[in-house]
Amino acid sequence: MKEGGSEAIVYDRRTLAASQIEDWLEEWTDVKAPQSPTQLFPIDGNQLGEESKRSDRMKHLIAGFFVVAVIMVLGFLGLQFAWTQGYLLPLQASKQAIPIDDLFRVQFSAIVVLFSLIMV
């Protein structure tokens, strides 16, 4: 804040007069820290709201796992199709191509798993 300014913009996007800033700062510095965990997280008599939130989170988790599984299966089906059609690697020209192709298959499978987890 500049000295002699008439107003300032604070982080909560309110415009205050310079004389109000000190009062606003005192509001935030007068808050006492909790002395015990029960003060930090007061136990409320209404536990149904918390169970409802937990139920909603579980629904989202199950839906997320389902979508990951669907994307993973589709990825493996697409990978299998591309592999059988010869779109991924050139034709084998030596005996050394077999283990190298197997390593590529493992790598592409890992990519499908990571892609489905990260994107979903």
N, CA, C and O atoms as a Tinker XYZ file with bonds, in Angstrom:
   480  protein
     1  N      0.852000   -1.183000    0.000000    73     2
     2  CA     0.000000    0.000000    0.000000    64     1     3
     3  C      0.886000    1.231000    0.000000    63     2     4     5
     4  O      1.886000    1.280000    0.718000    81     3
     5  N      0.536000    2.206000   -0.783000    73     3     6
     6  CA     1.285000    3.455000   -0.838000    64     5     7
     7  C      0.900000    4.338000    0.345000    63     6     8     9
     8  O     -0.239000    4.337000    0.813000    81     7
     9  N      1.878000    5.080000    0.801000    73     7    10
    10  CA     1.588000    6.048000    1.844000    64     9    11
    11  C      0.737000    7.169000    1.258000    63    10    12    13
    12  O      0.980000    7.648000    0.150000    81    11
    13  N     -0.252000    7.568000    2.021000    73    11    14
    14  CA    -1.094000    8.675000    1.594000    64    13    15
    15  C     -2.142000    8.286000    0.570000    63    14    16    17
    16  O     -2.846000    9.151000    0.048000    81    15
    17  N     -2.259000    6.995000    0.271000    73    15    18
    18  CA    -3.270000    6.563000   -0.681000    64    17    19
    19  C     -4.656000    6.690000   -0.074000    63    18    20    21
    20  O     -4.803000    6.681000    1.148000    81    19
    21  N     -5.656000    6.806000   -0.902000    73    19    22
    22  CA    -7.006000    6.970000   -0.381000    64    21    23
    23  C     -7.740000    5.647000   -0.249000    63    22    24    25
    24  O     -8.677000    5.548000    0.545000    81    23
    25  N     -7.346000    4.631000   -0.999000    73    23    26
    26  CA    -7.995000    3.329000   -0.888000    64    25    27
    27  C     -7.041000    2.251000   -1.382000    63    26    28    29
    28  O     -6.039000    2.534000   -2.039000    81    27
    29  N     -7.381000    0.995000   -1.047000    73    27    30
    30  CA    -6.550000   -0.136000   -1.453000    64    29    31
    31  C     -7.451000   -1.311000   -1.800000    63    30    32    33
    32  O     -8.569000   -1.409000   -1.294000    81    31
    33  N     -6.974000   -2.192000   -2.651000    73    31    34
    34  CA    -7.710000   -3.405000   -2.996000    64    33    35
    35  C     -7.054000   -4.556000   -2.246000    63    34    36    37
    36  O     -5.849000   -4.780000   -2.363000    81    35
    37  N     -7.853000   -5.279000   -1.479000    73    35    38
    38  CA    -7.334000   -6.392000   -0.694000    64    37    39
    39  C     -7.645000   -7.688000   -1.414000    63    38    40    41
    40  O     -8.358000   -7.682000   -2.418000    81    39
    41  N     -7.119000   -8.801000   -0.917000    73    39    42
    42  CA    -7.173000  -10.067000   -1.655000    64    41    43
    43  C     -8.582000  -10.584000   -1.883000    63    42    44    45
    44  O     -8.797000  -11.351000   -2.822000    81    43
    45  N     -9.546000  -10.199000   -1.066000    73    43    46
    46  CA   -10.897000  -10.694000   -1.295000    64    45    47
    47  C    -11.678000   -9.768000   -2.224000    63    46    48    49
    48  O    -12.906000   -9.820000   -2.279000    81    47
    49  N    -10.965000   -8.935000   -2.941000    73    47    50
    50  CA   -11.480000   -8.090000   -4.003000    64    49    51
    51  C    -12.493000   -7.054000   -3.528000    63    50    52    53
    52  O    -13.379000   -6.638000   -4.274000    81    51
    53  N    -12.341000   -6.655000   -2.283000    73    51    54
    54  CA   -13.142000   -5.540000   -1.806000    64    53    55
    55  C    -12.287000   -4.288000   -1.884000    63    54    56    57
    56  O    -11.075000   -4.341000   -1.673000    81    55
    57  N    -12.905000   -3.188000   -2.180000    73    55    58
    58  CA   -12.191000   -1.917000   -2.169000    64    57    59
    59  C    -12.504000   -1.231000   -0.847000    63    58    60    61
    60  O    -13.664000   -0.996000   -0.508000    81    59
    61  N    -11.447000   -0.918000   -0.113000    73    59    62
    62  CA   -11.608000   -0.295000    1.194000    64    61    63
    63  C    -10.918000    1.057000    1.202000    63    62    64    65
    64  O     -9.935000    1.282000    0.495000    81    63
    65  N    -11.451000    1.938000    2.008000    73    63    66
    66  CA   -10.765000    3.202000    2.231000    64    65    67
    67  C     -9.529000    2.918000    3.073000    63    66    68    69
    68  O     -9.490000    1.938000    3.817000    81    67
    69  N     -8.530000    3.769000    2.956000    73    67    70
    70  CA    -7.274000    3.554000    3.683000    64    69    71
    71  C     -7.518000    3.476000    5.188000    63    70    72    73
    72  O     -6.813000    2.749000    5.888000    81    71
    73  N     -8.493000    4.203000    5.687000    73    71    74
    74  CA    -8.775000    4.165000    7.130000    64    73    75
    75  C     -9.411000    2.840000    7.555000    63    74    76    77
    76  O     -9.349000    2.490000    8.734000    81    75
    77  N    -10.012000    2.106000    6.641000    73    75    78
    78  CA   -10.659000    0.838000    6.958000    64    77    79
    79  C     -9.702000   -0.347000    6.921000    63    78    80    81
    80  O    -10.029000   -1.417000    7.435000    81    79
    81  N     -8.537000   -0.178000    6.328000    73    79    82
    82  CA    -7.621000   -1.302000    6.159000    64    81    83
    83  C     -7.133000   -1.827000    7.490000    63    82    84    85
    84  O     -7.060000   -3.039000    7.687000    81    83
    85  N     -6.800000   -0.942000    8.401000    73    83    86
    86  CA    -6.327000   -1.390000    9.712000    64    85    87
    87  C     -7.403000   -2.208000   10.425000    63    86    88    89
    88  O     -7.094000   -3.233000   11.034000    81    87
    89  N     -8.656000   -1.769000   10.358000    73    87    90
    90  CA    -9.741000   -2.528000   10.982000    64    89    91
    91  C     -9.905000   -3.891000   10.319000    63    90    92    93
    92  O    -10.139000   -4.894000   10.993000    81    91
    93  N     -9.780000   -3.921000    8.998000    73    91    94
    94  CA    -9.912000   -5.184000    8.277000    64    93    95
    95  C     -8.793000   -6.146000    8.657000    63    94    96    97
    96  O     -9.030000   -7.341000    8.836000    81    95
    97  N     -7.576000   -5.627000    8.779000    73    95    98
    98  CA    -6.453000   -6.484000    9.171000    64    97    99
    99  C     -6.622000   -7.015000   10.588000    63    98   100   101
   100  O     -6.246000   -8.153000   10.867000    81    99
   101  N     -7.175000   -6.220000   11.475000    73    99   102
   102  CA    -7.387000   -6.667000   12.849000    64   101   103
   103  C     -8.411000   -7.797000   12.909000    63   102   104   105
   104  O     -8.298000   -8.681000   13.759000    81   103
   105  N     -9.401000   -7.784000   12.028000    73   103   106
   106  CA   -10.365000   -8.879000   11.992000    64   105   107
   107  C     -9.670000  -10.210000   11.754000    63   106   108   109
   108  O    -10.044000  -11.217000   12.355000    81   107
   109  N     -8.675000  -10.231000   10.896000    73   107   110
   110  CA    -8.001000  -11.464000   10.532000    64   109   111
   111  C     -6.904000  -11.844000   11.520000    63   110   112   113
   112  O     -6.578000  -13.025000   11.640000    81   111
   113  N     -6.340000  -10.901000   12.214000    73   111   114
   114  CA    -5.280000  -11.233000   13.162000    64   113   115
   115  C     -5.824000  -11.518000   14.551000    63   114   116   117
   116  O     -5.093000  -12.059000   15.380000    81   115
   117  N     -7.074000  -11.178000   14.843000    73   115   118
   118  CA    -7.650000  -11.429000   16.155000    64   117   119
   119  C     -8.166000  -12.850000   16.311000    63   118   120   121
   120  O     -8.519000  -13.253000   17.419000    81   119
   121  N     -8.217000  -13.610000   15.244000    73   119   122
   122  CA    -8.728000  -14.975000   15.317000    64   121   123
   123  C     -7.735000  -15.817000   16.113000    63   122   124   125
   124  O     -6.545000  -15.857000   15.798000    81   123
   125  N     -8.238000  -16.487000   17.147000    73   123   126
   126  CA    -7.373000  -17.307000   17.989000    64   125   127
   127  C     -7.255000  -18.701000   17.401000    63   126   128   129
   128  O     -8.219000  -19.245000   16.863000    81   127
   129  N     -6.079000  -19.267000   17.507000    73   127   130
   130  CA    -5.854000  -20.626000   17.024000    64   129   131
   131  C     -6.550000  -21.605000   17.955000    63   130   132   133
   132  O     -6.591000  -21.369000   19.163000    81   131
   133  N     -7.089000  -22.679000   17.443000    73   131   134
   134  CA    -7.742000  -23.672000   18.301000    64   133   135
   135  C     -6.724000  -24.336000   19.226000    63   134   136   137
   136  O     -5.583000  -24.588000   18.841000    81   135
   137  N     -7.159000  -24.609000   20.440000    73   135   138
   138  CA    -6.274000  -25.204000   21.433000    64   137   139
   139  C     -6.321000  -26.728000   21.405000    63   138   140   141
   140  O     -5.391000  -27.379000   21.881000    81   139
   141  N     -7.382000  -27.304000   20.857000    73   139   142
   142  CA    -7.501000  -28.756000   20.831000    64   141   143
   143  C     -8.124000  -29.185000   19.512000    63   142   144   145
   144  O     -8.727000  -28.371000   18.813000    81   143
   145  N     -7.980000  -30.472000   19.166000    73   143   146
   146  CA    -8.585000  -30.939000   17.911000    64   145   147
   147  C    -10.103000  -30.793000   17.882000    63   146   148   149
   148  O    -10.682000  -30.633000   16.808000    81   147
   149  N    -10.752000  -30.846000   19.034000    73   147   150
   150  CA   -12.208000  -30.702000   19.031000    64   149   151
   151  C    -12.615000  -29.281000   18.698000    63   150   152   153
   152  O    -13.707000  -29.058000   18.174000    81   151
   153  N    -11.755000  -28.312000   18.994000    73   151   154
   154  CA   -12.060000  -26.951000   18.587000    64   153   155
   155  C    -11.826000  -26.767000   17.096000    63   154   156   157
   156  O    -12.522000  -25.990000   16.442000    81   155
   157  N    -10.849000  -27.482000   16.563000    73   155   158
   158  CA   -10.561000  -27.382000   15.154000    64   157   159
   159  C    -11.651000  -28.051000   14.320000    63   158   160   161
   160  O    -12.088000  -27.511000   13.304000    81   159
   161  N    -12.084000  -29.236000   14.761000    73   159   162
   162  CA   -13.145000  -29.980000   14.099000    64   161   163
   163  C    -14.254000  -30.252000   15.108000    63   162   164   165
   164  O    -14.279000  -31.326000   15.709000    81   163
   165  N    -15.153000  -29.328000   15.305000    73   163   166
   166  CA   -16.196000  -29.559000   16.303000    64   165   167
   167  C    -17.097000  -30.719000   15.897000    63   166   168   169
   168  O    -17.463000  -30.870000   14.732000    81   167
   169  N    -17.442000  -31.529000   16.885000    73   167   170
   170  CA   -18.315000  -32.664000   16.640000    64   169   171
   171  C    -19.744000  -32.161000   16.592000    63   170   172   173
   172  O    -20.256000  -31.592000   17.556000    81   171
   173  N    -20.366000  -32.379000   15.467000    73   171   174
   174  CA   -21.712000  -31.888000   15.259000    64   173   175
   175  C    -22.696000  -33.006000   15.552000    63   174   176   177
   176  O    -22.396000  -34.176000   15.317000    81   175
   177  N    -23.844000  -32.664000   16.053000    73   175   178
   178  CA   -24.857000  -33.669000   16.335000    64   177   179
   179  C    -25.448000  -34.259000   15.067000    63   178   180   181
   180  O    -26.042000  -35.336000   15.100000    81   179
   181  N    -25.289000  -33.564000   13.954000    73   179   182
   182  CA   -25.857000  -34.024000   12.696000    64   181   183
   183  C    -24.805000  -34.803000   11.919000    63   182   184   185
   184  O    -24.059000  -34.219000   11.133000    81   183
   185  N    -24.738000  -36.104000   12.128000    73   183   186
   186  CA   -23.781000  -36.953000   11.432000    64   185   187
   187  C    -24.333000  -37.422000   10.085000    63   186   188   189
   188  O    -23.585000  -37.969000    9.275000    81   187
   189  N    -25.606000  -37.223000    9.836000    73   187   190
   190  CA   -26.199000  -37.677000    8.582000    64   189   191
   191  C    -25.621000  -36.934000    7.394000    63   190   192   193
   192  O    -25.446000  -37.517000    6.324000    81   191
   193  N    -25.324000  -35.658000    7.566000    73   191   194
   194  CA   -24.733000  -34.887000    6.477000    64   193   195
   195  C    -23.385000  -35.446000    6.080000    63   194   196   197
   196  O    -23.061000  -35.506000    4.894000    81   195
   197  N    -22.594000  -35.857000    7.060000    73   195   198
   198  CA   -21.272000  -36.419000    6.778000    64   197   199
   199  C    -21.392000  -37.771000    6.078000    63   198   200   201
   200  O    -20.631000  -38.061000    5.155000    81   199
   201  N    -22.345000  -38.601000    6.512000    73   199   202
   202  CA   -22.547000  -39.892000    5.863000    64   201   203
   203  C    -23.024000  -39.710000    4.426000    63   202   204   205
   204  O    -22.656000  -40.482000    3.541000    81   203
   205  N    -23.839000  -38.694000    4.200000    73   203   206
   206  CA   -24.309000  -38.416000    2.853000    64   205   207
   207  C    -23.150000  -37.997000    1.959000    63   206   208   209
   208  O    -23.070000  -38.415000    0.803000    81   207
   209  N    -22.249000  -37.172000    2.492000    73   207   210
   210  CA   -21.080000  -36.762000    1.720000    64   209   211
   211  C    -20.197000  -37.958000    1.423000    63   210   212   213
   212  O    -19.676000  -38.086000    0.315000    81   211
   213  N    -20.026000  -38.829000    2.391000    73   211   214
   214  CA   -19.205000  -40.022000    2.199000    64   213   215
   215  C    -19.837000  -40.926000    1.142000    63   214   216   217
   216  O    -19.134000  -41.508000    0.316000    81   215
   217  N    -21.155000  -41.041000    1.170000    73   215   218
   218  CA   -21.860000  -41.848000    0.183000    64   217   219
   219  C    -21.683000  -41.265000   -1.219000    63   218   220   221
   220  O    -21.474000  -42.005000   -2.180000    81   219
   221  N    -21.767000  -39.937000   -1.332000    73   219   222
   222  CA   -21.569000  -39.296000   -2.639000    64   221   223
   223  C    -20.150000  -39.505000   -3.143000    63   222   224   225
   224  O    -19.940000  -39.740000   -4.333000    81   223
   225  N    -19.169000  -39.421000   -2.238000    73   223   226
   226  CA   -17.786000  -39.653000   -2.650000    64   225   227
   227  C    -17.595000  -41.084000   -3.112000    63   226   228   229
   228  O    -16.871000  -41.337000   -4.074000    81   227
   229  N    -18.249000  -42.034000   -2.423000    73   227   230
   230  CA   -18.117000  -43.441000   -2.805000    64   229   231
   231  C    -18.751000  -43.673000   -4.177000    63   230   232   233
   232  O    -18.225000  -44.442000   -4.981000    81   231
   233  N    -19.878000  -43.010000   -4.447000    73   231   234
   234  CA   -20.512000  -43.138000   -5.756000    64   233   235
   235  C    -19.586000  -42.617000   -6.848000    63   234   236   237
   236  O    -19.469000  -43.226000   -7.912000    81   235
   237  N    -18.927000  -41.490000   -6.586000    73   235   238
   238  CA   -18.004000  -40.937000   -7.570000    64   237   239
   239  C    -16.798000  -41.850000   -7.766000    63   238   240   241
   240  O    -16.304000  -41.992000   -8.885000    81   239
   241  N    -16.333000  -42.457000   -6.709000    73   239   242
   242  CA   -15.193000  -43.361000   -6.797000    64   241   243
   243  C    -15.546000  -44.593000   -7.619000    63   242   244   245
   244  O    -14.767000  -45.019000   -8.471000    81   243
   245  N    -16.705000  -45.159000   -7.367000    73   243   246
   246  CA   -17.144000  -46.339000   -8.120000    64   245   247
   247  C    -17.346000  -45.970000   -9.595000    63   246   248   249
   248  O    -16.937000  -46.719000  -10.483000    81   247
   249  N    -17.970000  -44.829000   -9.853000    73   247   250
   250  CA   -18.158000  -44.390000  -11.239000    64   249   251
   251  C    -16.814000  -44.163000  -11.918000    63   250   252   253
   252  O    -16.649000  -44.505000  -13.089000    81   251
   253  N    -15.856000  -43.594000  -11.203000    73   251   254
   254  CA   -14.518000  -43.385000  -11.754000    64   253   255
   255  C    -13.838000  -44.693000  -12.105000    63   254   256   257
   256  O    -13.243000  -44.821000  -13.175000    81   255
   257  N    -13.924000  -45.679000  -11.196000    73   255   258
   258  CA   -13.337000  -46.989000  -11.478000    64   257   259
   259  C    -14.005000  -47.634000  -12.696000    63   258   260   261
   260  O    -13.335000  -48.262000  -13.515000    81   259
   261  N    -15.295000  -47.480000  -12.810000    73   259   262
   262  CA   -16.017000  -48.049000  -13.946000    64   261   263
   263  C    -15.561000  -47.406000  -15.258000    63   262   264   265
   264  O    -15.327000  -48.105000  -16.244000    81   263
   265  N    -15.436000  -46.085000  -15.271000    73   263   266
   266  CA   -15.011000  -45.387000  -16.483000    64   265   267
   267  C    -13.572000  -45.765000  -16.832000    63   266   268   269
   268  O    -13.250000  -45.956000  -18.004000    81   267
   269  N    -12.706000  -45.874000  -15.825000    73   267   270
   270  CA   -11.324000  -46.308000  -16.073000    64   269   271
   271  C    -11.317000  -47.693000  -16.698000    63   270   272   273
   272  O    -10.581000  -47.934000  -17.655000    81   271
   273  N    -12.126000  -48.606000  -16.173000    73   271   274
   274  CA   -12.172000  -49.970000  -16.707000    64   273   275
   275  C    -12.666000  -49.974000  -18.150000    63   274   276   277
   276  O    -12.124000  -50.697000  -18.985000    81   275
   277  N    -13.686000  -49.176000  -18.452000    73   275   278
   278  CA   -14.215000  -49.124000  -19.820000    64   277   279
   279  C    -13.157000  -48.575000  -20.780000    63   278   280   281
   280  O    -12.941000  -49.135000  -21.854000    81   279
   281  N    -12.506000  -47.489000  -20.397000    73   279   282
   282  CA   -11.471000  -46.901000  -21.248000    64   281   283
   283  C    -10.312000  -47.880000  -21.433000    63   282   284   285
   284  O     -9.748000  -47.980000  -22.522000    81   283
   285  N     -9.959000  -48.602000  -20.365000    73   283   286
   286  CA    -8.869000  -49.565000  -20.453000    64   285   287
   287  C     -9.223000  -50.712000  -21.397000    63   286   288   289
   288  O     -8.394000  -51.121000  -22.210000    81   287
   289  N    -10.440000  -51.231000  -21.298000    73   287   290
   290  CA   -10.859000  -52.320000  -22.187000    64   289   291
   291  C    -10.886000  -51.843000  -23.633000    63   290   292   293
   292  O    -10.426000  -52.554000  -24.527000    81   291
   293  N    -11.417000  -50.648000  -23.873000    73   291   294
   294  CA   -11.431000  -50.107000  -25.234000    64   293   295
   295  C    -10.012000  -49.901000  -25.758000    63   294   296   297
   296  O     -9.732000  -50.151000  -26.931000    81   295
   297  N     -9.129000  -49.447000  -24.891000    73   295   298
   298  CA    -7.735000  -49.265000  -25.292000    64   297   299
   299  C     -7.081000  -50.574000  -25.661000    63   298   300   301
   300  O     -6.358000  -50.648000  -26.654000    81   299
   301  N     -7.324000  -51.622000  -24.867000    73   299   302
   302  CA    -6.747000  -52.925000  -25.183000    64   301   303
   303  C     -7.344000  -53.513000  -26.461000    63   302   304   305
   304  O     -6.637000  -54.147000  -27.245000    81   303
   305  N     -8.643000  -53.304000  -26.671000    73   303   306
   306  CA    -9.255000  -53.778000  -27.920000    64   305   307
   307  C     -8.669000  -53.054000  -29.130000    63   306   308   309
   308  O     -8.376000  -53.674000  -30.152000    81   307
   309  N     -8.499000  -51.726000  -29.005000    73   307   310
   310  CA    -7.881000  -50.964000  -30.090000    64   309   311
   311  C     -6.440000  -51.369000  -30.319000    63   310   312   313
   312  O     -5.978000  -51.446000  -31.457000    81   311
   313  N     -5.733000  -51.628000  -29.233000    73   311   314
   314  CA    -4.348000  -52.069000  -29.336000    64   313   315
   315  C     -4.267000  -53.433000  -30.022000    63   314   316   317
   316  O     -3.401000  -53.655000  -30.869000    81   315
   317  N     -5.152000  -54.328000  -29.664000    73   315   318
   318  CA    -5.163000  -55.664000  -30.280000    64   317   319
   319  C     -5.493000  -55.567000  -31.769000    63   318   320   321
   320  O     -4.888000  -56.255000  -32.591000    81   319
   321  N     -6.454000  -54.711000  -32.110000    73   319   322
   322  CA    -6.810000  -54.532000  -33.520000    64   321   323
   323  C     -5.625000  -53.968000  -34.300000    63   322   324   325
   324  O     -5.295000  -54.463000  -35.377000    81   323
   325  N     -4.983000  -52.927000  -33.754000    73   323   326
   326  CA    -3.843000  -52.320000  -34.450000    64   325   327
   327  C     -2.692000  -53.303000  -34.561000    63   326   328   329
   328  O     -1.967000  -53.299000  -35.555000    81   327
   329  N     -2.516000  -54.147000  -33.549000    73   327   330
   330  CA    -1.431000  -55.120000  -33.571000    64   329   331
   331  C     -1.671000  -56.190000  -34.639000    63   330   332   333
   332  O     -0.754000  -56.554000  -35.375000    81   331
   333  N     -2.904000  -56.691000  -34.720000    73   331   334
   334  CA    -3.189000  -57.753000  -35.693000    64   333   335
   335  C     -3.208000  -57.225000  -37.129000    63   334   336   337
   336  O     -2.933000  -57.977000  -38.064000    81   335
   337  N     -3.525000  -55.958000  -37.313000    73   335   338
   338  CA    -3.540000  -55.375000  -38.659000    64   337   339
   339  C     -2.164000  -54.914000  -39.111000    63   338   340   341
   340  O     -1.979000  -54.559000  -40.275000    81   339
   341  N     -1.193000  -54.918000  -38.195000    73   339   342
   342  CA     0.164000  -54.518000  -38.549000    64   341   343
   343  C      0.373000  -53.027000  -38.612000    63   342   344   345
   344  O      1.264000  -52.563000  -39.324000    81   343
   345  N     -0.438000  -52.243000  -37.871000    73   343   346
   346  CA    -0.304000  -50.794000  -37.888000    64   345   347
   347  C      0.802000  -50.288000  -36.961000    63   346   348   349
   348  O      1.300000  -49.180000  -37.165000    81   347
   349  N      1.195000  -51.048000  -35.969000    73   347   350
   350  CA     2.114000  -50.529000  -34.956000    64   349   351
   351  C      3.584000  -50.727000  -35.314000    63   350   352   353
   352  O      4.382000  -49.800000  -35.178000    81   351
   353  N      3.944000  -51.903000  -35.763000    73   351   354
   354  CA     5.341000  -52.214000  -36.047000    64   353   355
   355  C      5.470000  -52.801000  -37.444000    63   354   356   357
   356  O      4.515000  -53.368000  -37.976000    81   355
   357  N      6.653000  -52.665000  -38.040000    73   355   358
   358  CA     6.849000  -53.260000  -39.362000    64   357   359
   359  C      6.916000  -54.781000  -39.274000    63   358   360   361
   360  O      6.968000  -55.341000  -38.179000    81   359
   361  N      6.915000  -55.436000  -40.405000    73   359   362
   362  CA     6.998000  -56.887000  -40.449000    64   361   363
   363  C      8.322000  -57.366000  -39.864000    63   362   364   365
   364  O      9.341000  -56.682000  -39.954000    81   363
   365  N      8.287000  -58.549000  -39.265000    73   363   366
   366  CA     9.489000  -59.101000  -38.654000    64   365   367
   367  C     10.451000  -59.552000  -39.750000    63   366   368   369
   368  O     10.070000  -60.296000  -40.653000    81   367
   369  N     11.697000  -59.095000  -39.661000    73   367   370
   370  CA    12.683000  -59.426000  -40.675000    64   369   371
   371  C     13.811000  -60.292000  -40.117000    63   370   372   373
   372  O     14.697000  -60.711000  -40.862000    81   371
   373  N     13.781000  -60.563000  -38.796000    73   371   374
   374  CA    14.835000  -61.392000  -38.205000    64   373   375
   375  C     14.292000  -62.091000  -36.974000    63   374   376   377
   376  O     13.170000  -61.825000  -36.541000    81   375
   377  N     15.093000  -62.987000  -36.412000    73   375   378
   378  CA    14.687000  -63.691000  -35.194000    64   377   379
   379  C     14.690000  -62.757000  -33.984000    63   378   380   381
   380  O     13.952000  -62.982000  -33.024000    81   379
   381  N     15.505000  -61.727000  -34.027000    73   379   382
   382  CA    15.568000  -60.780000  -32.911000    64   381   383
   383  C     14.310000  -59.909000  -32.819000    63   382   384   385
   384  O     14.088000  -59.264000  -31.795000    81   383
   385  N     13.515000  -59.880000  -33.832000    73   383   386
   386  CA    12.311000  -59.051000  -33.819000    64   385   387
   387  C     11.269000  -59.579000  -32.841000    63   386   388   389
   388  O     10.480000  -58.795000  -32.314000    81   387
   389  N     11.245000  -60.869000  -32.588000    73   387   390
   390  CA    10.214000  -61.452000  -31.719000    64   389   391
   391  C     10.311000  -60.919000  -30.291000    63   390   392   393
   392  O      9.305000  -60.432000  -29.776000    81   391
   393  N     11.484000  -60.985000  -29.610000    73   391   394
   394  CA    11.530000  -60.433000  -28.252000    64   393   395
   395  C     11.357000  -58.919000  -28.220000    63   394   396   397
   396  O     10.820000  -58.374000  -27.256000    81   395
   397  N     11.812000  -58.239000  -29.270000    73   395   398
   398  CA    11.634000  -56.787000  -29.312000    64   397   399
   399  C     10.156000  -56.440000  -29.450000    63   398   400   401
   400  O      9.669000  -55.514000  -28.802000    81   399
   401  N      9.448000  -57.179000  -30.289000    73   399   402
   402  CA     8.006000  -56.957000  -30.430000    64   401   403
   403  C      7.280000  -57.246000  -29.121000    63   402   404   405
   404  O      6.323000  -56.554000  -28.773000    81   403
   405  N      7.734000  -58.272000  -28.394000    73   403   406
   406  CA     7.127000  -58.573000  -27.091000    64   405   407
   407  C      7.337000  -57.427000  -26.112000    63   406   408   409
   408  O      6.433000  -57.092000  -25.347000    81   407
   409  N      8.517000  -56.824000  -26.129000    73   407   410
   410  CA     8.771000  -55.665000  -25.265000    64   409   411
   411  C      7.885000  -54.483000  -25.657000    63   410   412   413
   412  O      7.370000  -53.771000  -24.795000    81   411
   413  N      7.713000  -54.281000  -26.963000    73   411   414
   414  CA     6.815000  -53.218000  -27.409000    64   413   415
   415  C      5.383000  -53.492000  -26.958000    63   414   416   417
   416  O      4.669000  -52.566000  -26.574000    81   415
   417  N      4.965000  -54.730000  -27.000000    73   415   418
   418  CA     3.615000  -55.101000  -26.571000    64   417   419
   419  C      3.419000  -54.776000  -25.089000    63   418   420   421
   420  O      2.379000  -54.249000  -24.694000    81   419
   421  N      4.433000  -55.097000  -24.270000    73   419   422
   422  CA     4.364000  -54.766000  -22.843000    64   421   423
   423  C      4.317000  -53.256000  -22.657000    63   422   424   425
   424  O      3.547000  -52.749000  -21.841000    81   423
   425  N      5.137000  -52.544000  -23.411000    73   423   426
   426  CA     5.170000  -51.085000  -23.288000    64   425   427
   427  C      3.833000  -50.467000  -23.703000    63   426   428   429
   428  O      3.315000  -49.596000  -23.005000    81   427
   429  N      3.278000  -50.905000  -24.817000    73   427   430
   430  CA     1.988000  -50.363000  -25.248000    64   429   431
   431  C      0.883000  -50.694000  -24.241000    63   430   432   433
   432  O     -0.013000  -49.879000  -24.019000    81   431
   433  N      0.937000  -51.863000  -23.640000    73   431   434
   434  CA    -0.055000  -52.221000  -22.618000    64   433   435
   435  C      0.062000  -51.309000  -21.402000    63   434   436   437
   436  O     -0.950000  -50.873000  -20.853000    81   435
   437  N      1.282000  -51.021000  -20.981000    73   435   438
   438  CA     1.485000  -50.099000  -19.860000    64   437   439
   439  C      0.987000  -48.704000  -20.214000    63   438   440   441
   440  O      0.423000  -48.008000  -19.369000    81   439
   441  N      1.192000  -48.301000  -21.448000    73   439   442
   442  CA     0.713000  -46.986000  -21.885000    64   441   443
   443  C     -0.809000  -46.926000  -21.839000    63   442   444   445
   444  O     -1.370000  -45.910000  -21.428000    81   443
   445  N     -1.486000  -47.991000  -22.253000    73   443   446
   446  CA    -2.953000  -48.021000  -22.207000    64   445   447
   447  C     -3.436000  -47.896000  -20.767000    63   446   448   449
   448  O     -4.369000  -47.141000  -20.493000    81   447
   449  N     -2.816000  -48.622000  -19.849000    73   447   450
   450  CA    -3.221000  -48.562000  -18.440000    64   449   451
   451  C     -2.997000  -47.164000  -17.887000    63   450   452   453
   452  O     -3.900000  -46.591000  -17.278000    81   451
   453  N     -1.806000  -46.603000  -18.088000    73   451   454
   454  CA    -1.518000  -45.262000  -17.562000    64   453   455
   455  C     -2.398000  -44.207000  -18.211000    63   454   456   457
   456  O     -2.857000  -43.287000  -17.535000    81   455
   457  N     -2.640000  -44.325000  -19.507000    73   455   458
   458  CA    -3.498000  -43.359000  -20.191000    64   457   459
   459  C     -4.900000  -43.368000  -19.582000    63   458   460   461
   460  O     -5.468000  -42.310000  -19.312000    81   459
   461  N     -5.447000  -44.540000  -19.370000    73   459   462
   462  CA    -6.806000  -44.597000  -18.822000    64   461   463
   463  C     -6.858000  -44.048000  -17.401000    63   462   464   465
   464  O     -7.824000  -43.379000  -17.034000    81   463
   465  N     -5.845000  -44.317000  -16.605000    73   463   466
   466  CA    -5.829000  -43.791000  -15.228000    64   465   467
   467  C     -5.660000  -42.278000  -15.208000    63   466   468   469
   468  O     -6.347000  -41.584000  -14.457000    81   467
   469  N     -4.761000  -41.770000  -16.020000    73   467   470
   470  CA    -4.484000  -40.340000  -15.998000    64   469   471
   471  C     -5.618000  -39.538000  -16.626000    63   470   472   473
   472  O     -6.011000  -38.503000  -16.088000    81   471
   473  N     -6.143000  -39.995000  -17.742000    73   471   474
   474  CA    -7.169000  -39.217000  -18.428000    64   473   475
   475  C     -8.509000  -39.225000  -17.687000    63   474   476   477
   476  O     -9.223000  -38.223000  -17.684000    81   475
   477  N     -8.843000  -40.337000  -17.069000    73   475   478
   478  CA   -10.117000  -40.383000  -16.360000    64   477   479
   479  C     -9.937000  -39.739000  -15.004000    63   478   480
   480  O    -10.888000  -39.663000  -14.225000    81   479
